[in-house]
Every structure is written in C-alpha cells, then in structure tokens.
C-alpha cells in the first residue's frame, strides 16, 4: 500500500452517507484549515488516470513548500466505492482560484490519459459507471445537508478555461482542463438535487 497508509474501514460520515472509506493523505495536517461555513461550491473532476492507485500516488506527491500536494477531497472508484482523502475542514488543492471555498470530488476515469495535451488525443471516451454516479449523488446529497452554504456545483472545465500549446504541436492550442468531460451525465447526476451549476464567463486565477 502506498506510503504504508492502508485505508481505514468504511464508516458513516456526513449524516446520510452510507459508507465512505476514510484514507487521509499523509500531509493532510499541513493543509490550511477552514470553517465549514466557507464552503459554497463542489467542483467535479475526473482523475484522467487509469485507476485509483495511480490517483493515490499522484495525490501523495508533495508539491508545495508547506508540505501539500494536489488532490480532491473525495474519490469515487468505478465500482462506486468512495474514499475521503482530505476532510472538509481542510483546503485541498484541486482547482486554482476556488480551493478555499470548494469541495473537490474526483471520479476515477481515464479521460485523456496518457496523452493529456496531445491535440490528437482530446476525445474522452470512457463512460462513467452507474455505480459511480449513484455514489456521487449520495455524496452530494450528504454534503448539501451537512454544509449550510453549499449551493453551487461546477465541472473543472467550467472554471479553468485556459488553453495551452498542444504537446505534439505548439501551434495548436488545447484546453488545459476538460474534466469531467463530455461523457459526464450532468442531468442524471444533478436530478432533484438542490445545487446550481456554476459556469463563470471568465477564468479566475
């Protein structure tokens, strides 16, 4: 198991959540604390990696002087199992410009892996599983009930609108972030949930 940290047993969290596997990142105590009342947004991502183990490896990498790295708060595997890497009262680094106010949820999905910025490989063809979307809906419902100011939801692609040179041809630009991407079933995922999709006109840095 990575870094010697085995997942804890599944346990109930956030009231109505049936089971989340609590698996804190090794550096979680170095992440900035925050009040739960500061959270008004969920940002949905896909890992753009082949499996949960790869996502965990990426999440454990220390990238900042303070000791933290990039990760979401929650990860949902293809079989619907949900993992909490970072508690809600800590700021996770998952969406630039929005971290302090948001919860990041990552769904395991290949996305554009392994040619993320190659202009010839921008299609995101892997569908999300029914188990993933059911687990996501349960998690969103529990978060909405537990966090008094949570009213918004967005995809990473809605908030990061930067285009960058393609890795195969710098004359071509591609979206820096495309997740959760065209395969994500927004209508199904948000049906009857009291969350409004946020789609700003301009990127915030």
PAZAPA-4460 file (N, C-alpha, C; in steps of 0.05 Angstrom, whole numbers, plus 32768, in hexadecimal, padded with zeros to 4 digits):
% residues 205
    n_x    n_y    n_z   ca_x   ca_y   ca_z    c_x    c_y    c_z   seq   type   mol
   8011   7FE8   8000   8000   8000   8000   8012   8019   8000     1      X     A
   800A   802E   7FF2   801B   8045   7FEF   8021   8052   800A     2      X     A
   803A   8059   800E   8043   8067   8025   803C   805A   8040     3      X     A
   8035   8040   803E   802E   8032   8057   8013   803A   8063     4      X     A
   8003   8049   8054   7FE9   8052   805F   7FD3   8041   8053     5      X     A
   7FC9   802E   8062   7FB2   801E   8058   7F99   802C   805E     6      X     A
   7F85   8029   804D   7F6B   8036   8052   7F5F   802C   806C     7      X     A
   7F53   803F   807A   7F44   8037   8092   7F2A   8029   8089     8      X     A
   7F1D   801C   809C   7F04   800E   8096   7EEF   8022   808E     9      X     A
   7EDB   8019   807F   7EC5   802A   8077   7EB5   8033   808F    10      X     A
   7EAC   804B   808F   7E9C   8054   80A6   7E8A   806B   809C    11      X     A
   7E74   806F   80AA   7E61   8084   80A3   7E6D   809F   80A7    12      X     A
   7E69   80B1   8094   7E72   80CD   8097   7E5C   80DF   808C    13      X     A
   7E5C   80F8   8095   7E4A   810C   808B   7E2D   8102   808B    14      X     A
   7E25   80F7   80A1   7E09   80F0   80A5   7DFF   80DA   8094    15      X     A
   7DF5   80E0   807C   7DE7   80CB   806C   7DFA   80BB   805B    16      X     A
   7E14   80C1   805A   7E26   80B1   804A   7E27   8095   8055    17      X     A
   7E23   8080   8044   7E22   8065   804E   7E3E   805C   8056    18      X     A
   7E52   8060   8044   7E6D   8056   804B   7E81   8066   803A    19      X     A
   7E94   8071   8048   7EAB   807E   803A   7EC4   8072   8047    20      X     A
   7ED8   806B   8037   7EF1   8061   8042   7F03   8078   8048    21      X     A
   7F09   807C   8061   7F1A   8093   806A   7F37   808B   8066    22      X     A
   7F45   809A   8054   7F60   8093   804C   7F70   80AD   8049    23      X     A
   7F76   80BA   805F   7F82   80D5   805E   7F9E   80D4   8051    24      X     A
   7FA4   80E9   8041   7FBE   80EC   8036   7FD3   80F1   804C    25      X     A
   7FEC   80E8   8048   8000   80EA   805D   8004   8107   8067    26      X     A
   8000   811B   8055   8006   8136   805C   7FED   8146   8064    27      X     A
   7FD7   8138   806A   7FBD   8146   806D   7FBE   815C   8083    28      X     A
   7FCE   8157   8098   7FD0   816A   80AE   7FDE   8184   80A6    29      X     A
   7FEC   8183   8090   7FFA   819C   8087   7FE8   81AE   8076    30      X     A
   7FD1   81A4   806E   7FBE   81B3   805E   7FB0   81C8   806E    31      X     A
   7FAB   81DF   8062   7F9E   81F5   8071   7F83   81EE   807B    32      X     A
   7F7D   81F4   8095   7F62   81EF   809F   7F4F   8205   8096    33      X     A
   7F35   81FE   8097   7F21   8212   8090   7F07   820B   809E    34      X     A
   7EF5   821E   80A0   7EDB   821A   80AB   7EC9   820D   8097    35      X     A
   7EB8   81FB   809F   7EA6   81EE   808D   7E93   8202   8080    36      X     A
   7E8D   8217   808D   7E7B   822C   8082   7E87   823A   806A    37      X     A
   7EA1   8237   8066   7EAE   8243   804F   7EA9   8234   8035    38      X     A
   7E9F   821C   8037   7E9C   820A   801F   7E81   820F   8012    39      X     A
   7E82   8219   7FF9   7E69   821E   7FEA   7E69   8210   7FCF    40      X     A
   7E7D   8200   7FC9   7E80   81F5   7FAE   7E8C   81D9   7FAE    41      X     A
   7E82   81C8   7F9D   7E8F   81AE   7F97   7E9A   81AF   7F7B    42      X     A
   7EB3   81A6   7F78   7EBF   81A4   7F5D   7EC3   8187   7F56    43      X     A
   7EB7   817F   7F3F   7EBA   8163   7F36   7ED1   8160   7F23    44      X     A
   7EE1   814B   7F27   7EF8   8145   7F17   7EF6   8128   7F0E    45      X     A
   7F06   8121   7EF9   7F0E   8105   7EF6   7F2C   8103   7EF9    46      X     A
   7F35   80ED   7F02   7F52   80EA   7F08   7F64   80EB   7EF0    47      X     A
   7F59   80E4   7ED8   7F69   80E2   7EC0   7F81   80D0   7EC4    48      X     A
   7F7C   80BA   7ED2   7F90   80A6   7ED8   7F83   808A   7ED6    49      X     A
   7F93   8075   7ED4   7F87   805B   7ECF   7F78   804E   7EE6    50      X     A
   7F7F   8055   7EFF   7F73   8048   7F16   7F76   8058   7F2F    51      X     A
   7F6A   804F   7F45   7F6B   805D   7F5E   7F88   805D   7F69    52      X     A
   7F96   8047   7F66   7FB2   8046   7F70   7FC3   805C   7F64    53      X     A
   7FC0   8061   7F4A   7FCF   8077   7F3D   7FC7   8092   7F49    54      X     A
   7FAD   8096   7F4D   7FA3   80AF   7F58   7FAE   80B3   7F74    55      X     A
   7FAF   809E   7F84   7FBB   80A0   7F9F   7FD8   80A8   7F9E    56      X     A
   7FE7   809B   7F8C   8003   80A1   7F89   8007   80BF   7F82    57      X     A
   7FF7   80C9   7F6F   7FF9   80E5   7F68   7FF2   80F7   7F80    58      X     A
   7FDD   80EF   7F8E   7FD4   80FF   7FA4   7FE8   8101   7FBB    59      X     A
   7FF8   80EC   7FBF   800B   80EC   7FD4   8024   80FC   7FCE    60      X     A
   8028   8104   7FB6   8040   8113   7FAF   8040   812F   7FBC    61      X     A
   8056   8135   7FC9   8058   8150   7FD6   8063   8163   7FC1    62      X     A
   8053   8178   7FBC   805A   818B   7FA6   805F   81A8   7FB0    63      X     A
   8057   81AE   7FC8   8058   81C9   7FD2   806A   81CB   7FEB    64      X     A
   8076   81E3   7FEF   8089   81E6   8006   807C   81DF   8021    65      X     A
   8062   81E4   8023   8054   81DE   803D   8050   81C0   8042    66      X     A
   8056   81AF   802E   8054   8193   8032   803C   8185   8025    67      X     A
   802B   8194   8016   8014   8188   800A   8018   8182   7FEC    68      X     A
   8003   8176   7FE0   8003   8170   7FC4   7FE8   8176   7FB8    69      X     A
   7FE3   816B   7FA0   7FCA   816F   7F93   7FB8   8157   7F97    70      X     A
   7F9F   815C   7F9F   7F8C   8146   7FA2   7F70   8151   7FA6    71      X     A
   7F5C   8140   7FA2   7F41   8146   7FAB   7F3D   813E   7FC8    72      X     A
   7F25   8144   7FD2   7F1D   813B   7FEC   7F14   811E   7FEB    73      X     A
   7F03   8118   7FD6   7EF7   80FE   7FD3   7EFF   80F2   7FB8    74      X     A
   7F01   80D7   7FB8   7F06   80C7   7F9F   7EF1   80B1   7F9E    75      X     A
   7EE5   80AE   7F86   7ED1   8099   7F82   7EDB   8086   7F6C    76      X     A
   7EE0   806D   7F74   7EEA   805A   7F61   7ED4   804F   7F4E    77      X     A
   7EDC   8040   7F3A   7EC9   8037   7F26   7EB3   8025   7F32    78      X     A
   7EBA   8017   7F48   7EA7   8005   7F55   7E94   8014   7F69    79      X     A
   7E97   802E   7F6B   7E87   803E   7F7C   7E92   8042   7F98    80      X     A
   7EA8   8036   7F9F   7EB4   803A   7FB9   7EBE   8056   7FBB    81      X     A
   7EB9   8063   7FD2   7EC0   807F   7FD6   7ED6   8081   7FEB    82      X     A
   7EE9   8092   7FE6   7F00   8095   7FF8   7F03   80B3   7FFF    83      X     A
   7F09   80B8   8018   7F0E   80D4   8020   7F2C   80D7   8026    84      X     A
   7F39   80E6   8014   7F56   80EC   8017   7F5B   8104   8029    85      X     A
   7F49   8117   8029   7F4C   8130   8037   7F32   8137   8045    86      X     A
   7F31   813E   805F   7F18   8145   806B   7F0F   8160   8062    87      X     A
   7EF5   8165   8065   7EE9   817D   805B   7EF4   8197   8067    88      X     A
   7EFE   8195   8080   7F07   81AD   808D   7F25   81B3   8087    89      X     A
   7F2F   81A7   8072   7F4A   81AD   8068   7F48   81B5   804B    90      X     A
   7F59   81C7   8042   7F59   81D1   8027   7F6B   81BE   8016    91      X     A
   7F5E   81B0   8003   7F6D   819F   7FF0   7F73   81AF   7FD7    92      X     A
   7F89   81A8   7FCA   7F91   81B6   7FB1   7F87   81A7   7F99    93      X     A
   7F71   81B0   7F8D   7F65   81A1   7F77   7F5C   81B3   7F60    94      X     A
   7F56   81CD   7F66   7F4D   81DF   7F51   7F57   81FB   7F57    95      X     A
   7F6A   8205   7F48   7F76   821F   7F4E   7F61   8235   7F4F    96      X     A
   7F63   8245   7F64   7F51   825B   7F67   7F38   8255   7F76    97      X     A
   7F33   823B   7F7B   7F19   8233   7F88   7F1E   8220   7FA0    98      X     A
   7F36   821B   7FA8   7F3B   8207   7FBC   7F30   820E   7FD7    99      X     A
   7F32   8227   7FDF   7F2A   822F   7FFA   7F0C   822B   7FFF   100      X     A
   7EFC   822C   7FEA   7EDF   822C   7FED   7ED2   8212   7FE4   101      X     A
   7EE2   81FE   7FDB   7ED6   81E7   7FCD   7EDE   81CC   7FD9   102      X     A
   7ECD   81B8   7FD2   7ED3   819C   7FD6   7EDA   8190   7FBB   103      X     A
   7EF0   8182   7FB8   7EF7   8175   7F9F   7EF0   8158   7FA0   104      X     A
   7EE1   814F   7F8C   7EDA   8132   7F89   7EE6   8128   7F6F   105      X     A
   7EF6   8113   7F71   7F03   8106   7F5A   7EF6   80EB   7F54   106      X     A
   7EEE   80E8   7F3B   7EE4   80CE   7F32   7EFA   80C0   7F22   107      X     A
   7EFF   80A7   7F29   7F14   8098   7F1B   7F0B   8094   7EFE   108      X     A
   7F1A   809E   7EEB   7F13   809D   7ECF   7F2C   80A4   7EBF   109      X     A
   7F31   8096   7EA9   7F4A   809B   7E9A   7F4B   80B6   7E8D   110      X     A
   7F35   80C2   7E86   7F36   80DC   7E79   7F48   80DB   7E61   111      X     A
   7F5C   80ED   7E60   7F6E   80EE   7E49   7F88   80DF   7E4E   112      X     A
   7F8A   80D1   7E65   7FA2   80C2   7E6C   7FAA   80AF   7E55   113      X     A
   7FC4   80AC   7E4F   7FDB   80BA   7E5B   7FE5   80D2   7E4B   114      X     A
   7FD6   80DA   7E37   7FDF   80F0   7E25   7FCD   8109   7E2A   115      X     A
   7FCE   8113   7E42   7FBC   8128   7E4B   7FBA   8140   7E39   116      X     A
   7FD1   8149   7E2F   7FD1   8162   7E1F   7FD8   815D   7E02   117      X     A
   7FD7   8145   7DF9   7FDC   813F   7DDD   7FC2   8145   7DCD   118      X     A
   7FC5   8156   7DB9   7FAD   815F   7DAA   7F9F   8148   7D9C   119      X     A
   7FAD   8132   7D98   7FA1   811A   7D8B   7F92   8108   7D9E   120      X     A
   7F94   810E   7DB8   7F88   80FC   7DCC   7F77   810C   7DE0   121      X     A
   7F66   811D   7DD6   7F55   812D   7DE7   7F3A   8121   7DEC   122      X     A
   7F33   810C   7DDE   7F1A   80FE   7DE4   7F1A   80F1   7DFF   123      X     A
   7F05   80F3   7E0E   7F02   80E5   7E28   7EEC   80D1   7E24   124      X     A
   7EF3   80B8   7E20   7EE0   80A4   7E17   7ED6   8091   7E2D   125      X     A
   7EE3   8091   7E44   7EDA   807E   7E59   7EC1   8089   7E66   126      X     A
   7EAC   8078   7E67   7E93   8080   7E74   7E96   807C   7E93   127      X     A
   7E87   808C   7EA2   7E86   8089   7EBE   7E73   8072   7EC5   128      X     A
   7E7A   8063   7ED9   7E69   804C   7EE0   7E50   8055   7EF0   129      X     A
   7E3C   8044   7EEF   7E23   804A   7EFE   7E2A   804B   7F1C   130      X     A
   7E3B   8039   7F25   7E43   8038   7F41   7E51   8053   7F49   131      X     A
   7E61   805E   7F38   7E6E   8077   7F3E   7E5A   808E   7F41   132      X     A
   7E47   8090   7F2F   7E34   80A6   7F30   7E21   80A2   7F47   133      X     A
   7E19   808A   7F4D   7E08   8086   7F65   7E17   808E   7F7E   134      X     A
   7E31   8087   7F80   7E41   808E   7F98   7E45   80AC   7F99   135      X     A
   7E49   80B9   7F82   7E4C   80D6   7F81   7E33   80E4   7F8A   136      X     A
   7E1C   80DB   7F81   7E03   80E7   7F89   7DFF   80E5   7FA8   137      X     A
   7E05   80CE   7FB3   7E03   80CA   7FCF   7E16   80DD   7FDE   138      X     A
   7E2E   80E0   7FD4   7E42   80F2   7FE1   7E39   810F   7FDF   139      X     A
   7E2F   8117   7FC8   7E26   8133   7FC4   7E0F   8139   7FD7   140      X     A
   7DFD   8126   7FDA   7DE6   812A   7FEC   7DEF   812D   8008   141      X     A
   7E02   811D   8011   7E0C   811E   802C   7E1B   8138   8031   142      X     A
   7E2C   8140   801E   7E3A   8159   8020   7E27   8171   8022   143      X     A
   7E13   8171   8011   7E00   8187   8011   7DF2   8189   802C   144      X     A
   7DEC   8172   8038   7DDE   8172   8052   7DF1   817B   8069   145      X     A
   7E0B   8176   8066   7E1E   817B   807B   7E2A   8197   807A   146      X     A
   7E2B   81A3   8062   7E39   81BC   805E   7E24   81D2   8059   147      X     A
   7E1F   81E4   806B   7E09   81F7   8069   7E09   8209   8051   148      X     A
   7E21   8210   8047   7E23   8224   8032   7E29   8217   8017   149      X     A
   7E28   81FD   8015   7E2E   81EF   7FFC   7E16   81F0   7FE9   150      X     A
   7E19   8200   7FD3   7E03   8203   7FC0   7E0C   8200   7FA3   151      X     A
   7E26   8200   7F9E   7E30   81FF   7F83   7E40   81E6   7F7C   152      X     A
   7E41   81E0   7F62   7E51   81CA   7F59   7E5B   81D1   7F3D   153      X     A
   7E73   81C8   7F37   7E7F   81CE   7F1D   7E92   81B7   7F15   154      X     A
   7E97   81B4   7EFB   7EAC   81A3   7EF2   7EC6   81B3   7EF1   155      X     A
   7EDC   81A5   7EF3   7EF6   81B2   7EF1   7EF8   81C1   7ED7   156      X     A
   7EEC   81B6   7EC2   7EED   81C3   7EA8   7EDD   81DD   7EA7   157      X     A
   7ECA   81E0   7EBA   7EBA   81F9   7EBB   7ECA   8210   7EC7   158      X     A
   7EDE   8209   7ED8   7EEC   821D   7EE8   7F08   8224   7EDD   159      X     A
   7F14   8211   7ED1   7F2F   8215   7EC5   7F2C   8215   7EA7   160      X     A
   7F2B   822C   7E9B   7F26   822F   7E7E   7F40   8235   7E6E   161      X     A
   7F57   8230   7E7A   7F70   8236   7E6D   7F76   8222   7E56   162      X     A
   7F7F   822C   7E40   7F89   821C   7E2B   7FA8   821D   7E2B   163      X     A
   7FB5   8207   7E25   7FD2   8205   7E26   7FDC   81F8   7E0C   164      X     A
   7FF5   81FC   7E06   8000   81EF   7DED   7FFF   81D1   7DEF   165      X     A
   7FF7   81C4   7DDA   7FF5   81A7   7DD9   8011   819B   7DDB   166      X     A
   8013   8184   7DE8   802D   8177   7DEC   803A   816D   7DD2   167      X     A
   8029   8168   7DBE   8033   815D   7DA5   8038   8173   7D90   168      X     A
   802C   818B   7D94   8030   81A1   7D81   8029   81BB   7D8F   169      X     A
   803D   81CA   7D96   8039   81E3   7DA5   8028   81F8   7D96   170      X     A
   8024   81F4   7D7C   8014   8207   7D6D   7FF6   8202   7D72   171      X     A
   7FEF   81EC   7D7E   7FD4   81E5   7D84   7FCF   81E8   7DA2   172      X     A
   7FB8   81F3   7DA9   7FB1   81F5   7DC6   7F9B   81E1   7DCD   173      X     A
   7F9D   81D8   7DE6   7F89   81C5   7DF0   7F81   81CF   7E0C   174      X     A
   7F6A   81C6   7E15   7F61   81CD   7E30   7F73   81C1   7E45   175      X     A
   7F7B   81D1   7E58   7F8B   81C7   7E6E   7F7C   81B2   7E7E   176      X     A
   7F63   81B8   7E83   7F52   81A6   7E93   7F38   81A0   7E83   177      X     A
   7F30   8187   7E82   7F17   8180   7E74   7F05   816F   7E86   178      X     A
   7F0D   816A   7E9E   7EFD   8158   7EAF   7EE6   8166   7EBE   179      X     A
   7ED1   8158   7EC3   7ECE   813B   7EBF   7EC9   8132   7EA3   180      X     A
   7EC5   8145   7E90   7EC4   813E   7E74   7EA9   8137   7E68   181      X     A
   7EA9   8132   7E4E   7E90   812E   7E40   7E81   8114   7E47   182      X     A
   7E8E   8101   7E54   7E80   80E9   7E5C   7E71   80EC   7E76   183      X     A
   7E75   8102   7E84   7E69   8104   7E9F   7E4B   810B   7E9C   184      X     A
   7E39   80FC   7EA9   7E1C   8100   7EA6   7E11   8114   7EBA   185      X     A
   7E14   812E   7EB3   7E0C   8143   7EC5   7DEF   8141   7ECE   186      X     A
   7DDD   813C   7EBB   7DC0   813C   7EC2   7DBA   8125   7ED6   187      X     A
   7DC6   810E   7ED1   7DC1   80F8   7EE3   7DCE   80FE   7EFF   188      X     A
   7DE7   8107   7EFF   7DF5   810B   7F18   7DE7   8120   7F2A   189      X     A
   7DDB   8135   7F1E   7DD0   814B   7F2D   7DB2   8149   7F30   190      X     A
   7DA5   8135   7F25   7D88   8133   7F26   7D7D   8135   7F43   191      X     A
   7D6C   8148   7F48   7D5F   814C   7F62   7D72   8155   7F78   192      X     A
   7D8A   815B   7F72   7D9D   8165   7F86   7D9D   8184   7F86   193      X     A
   7D9C   8190   7F9E   7D9A   81AE   7F9F   7DB5   81BB   7F9C   194      X     A
   7DC2   81B6   7F85   7DDC   81C2   7F7F   7DDA   81CF   7F64   195      X     A
   7DE5   81E8   7F62   7DE4   81F7   7F49   7DFF   81F5   7F3B   196      X     A
   7E00   81EE   7F21   7E19   81EC   7F13   7E24   8208   7F0F   197      X     A
   7E3E   820C   7F16   7E4C   8225   7F13   7E5D   8224   7EFA   198      X     A
   7E59   8237   7EE8   7E68   8238   7ECF   7E71   8255   7ECA   199      X     A
   7E86   825E   7ED8   7E8F   827A   7ED5   7E97   8280   7EB8   200      X     A
   7E94   8299   7EB0   7E9B   82A1   7E95   7EB9   82A3   7E91   201      X     A
   7EC8   82A9   7EA7   7EE4   82AC   7EA5   7EF3   829B   7EB9   202      X     A
   7F0B   8293   7EB3   7F1B   8283   7EC5   7F25   8294   7EDC   203      X     A
   7F25   8289   7EF4   7F31   8296   7F0B   7F4B   8288   7F11   204      X     A
   7F60   8298   7F15   7F7B   828C   7F1B   7F80   828D   7F38   205      X     A
***
